[in-house]
Amino acid sequence: MSPTENTVVSPGIGNARRDLLVGGLIILAATLIVLWFMTNLYFDRWGIGGFQMGPFLPYPVVNGPSYNYDHWLGLLDVYLAIGIPIGAVSIGEVFMIGWKWRDRPGRGEPLNPIRENLIPVVRKDSKRTLLKINVMVAILLFSLTVYSLPVNSMLLGPPPDPPSSLTISVKAFQWGWTFIYPDGYSSTGSATVPLNEEIIFNVWSTDVMHDFAIPALKVKVDAFPDHNNTAWTIIYQAGHYEVFCMELCGVGHAYMLAMITAEPQAQFAQWYNSTAPS
């Protein structure tokens, strides 16, 4: 008996392509709706508040402890706003197809059933359907990549240098951090910085590679031996922010910690003036 004899075509098998296309269109429509909603919320057209204008693209900005935190988390919100609906629709589509084509009593055999020693025929329409879905996904991922480039360039590039800024040299060593201020004052294990002022960290290492990171502020930069790397931020909320090393650098890596204290500008000025050499 040939493989095609006595084959019963399942009702509705021709709708598989349509189901996949409908699922792709649903994903695309959900993405556009979410982008439209986030853009309107960003411009605060409905008076909701809590969002403010960024310097490059319309993405939401949260009220976090630092400039970097706001922009990184704002960009993350966009990715979540797009990814969650797409994930929900995609997973729902998988369950829908599984439910629709499940095996049950009285169901006919598919057109190309799995048979021993027989390679199923590949349909051209299936190839076109997969191609269309892959093209839509590629366009979406490329758009998100381009969308995030300005934020990366802004935070990883040179600081904008507003009128008021403070540059601190950060020397990494096994296993600690030394902060050196413009007046020559230095402190190991702790630093004090002002609020609402641009803080520039010039970071380098005296021995092996380290990684200067302040997770609560979303600040992170590599520390190379005899080479300066720059990170910058503006802190909005007073408090204590812990510094970690994010690069395995030896047996004392876990204890390579420091504390940065952010204070109002007047309080910081009083402290900083007391550190000046007499």
C-alpha positions, 0 to 999 in steps of 0.5 A: 500500500502506498503512503497516500492510500486510504489517507483521510485529510483532516478537516481544516488542515488548510487553515494552519497557514491562516492561523499562523498568519493571524497570529503574526498579525496579532503580534504586530498589532499588539506591538503597534498598540503598545508603542502608541500607548507608551508614546502618548503616555510619554508625552503625557497627553492624558495627564497621567504624569510620572513621565518626562521628555528624554533628550533623544527618543520618546521613551518613559523615564522613571523617577529613580535615584540617578540619571543613568537609572532613569534612562536605563529603566525607561528603556527597559520599560519599553522592551517589557511593554513590547515583549510581554504582549508578544510573549503572551500572544506567542505562547497563546498561539502555541497552546491554541495550535496544540489544542486545535490539532490535538489527537482525539477519537474520530479525528482523521489522519493528516495529509502527510503523516509521520511514517517509518522510513518516509521523509514528509513532503515540504510544502511551499506555503509553509516555507513562505509562512515561516519566511514572513514570520521571520521577516516580521520578527527581524524588523521588530528586533532591528527597530528595537536595536536602533531605538536603543542606540542613542541611549547607549551612546549617551550613557557610555559616551563622554558626559555632556559637561554641564556648568557644574561637575565634579571629576573623581579619579578612582584607583582600583587595586587588589582589593579596594578602591581609592577615590582621589578628588581634584584638590588632592584629597584621597579616601580608600573605601568611601567617597562623598559626592553632591546631589544634582551635579554631574559626577565624572569617574575616571577609573583605572587599575594598578594591577589586574583588570577590575570592574567599577560598578554602582548597581543602585545607580546603574553605573558600570565601567571596566578598570584596566591597568594604566588606562583611564575609562570614564563613567558619569552620572547625576545623583538625585536622591541622597543616600549611601550607594555601595560600590562592587567589583564586577570582574573576578580579580582574585581571592579578595574579589568578594570583599572589594567594596566601597561606599559612596555617600550622596549629600545636598550640595551645601552639605557636600561643599562644607565637607569638601572645603574641610578636606582642602590642604591648609 
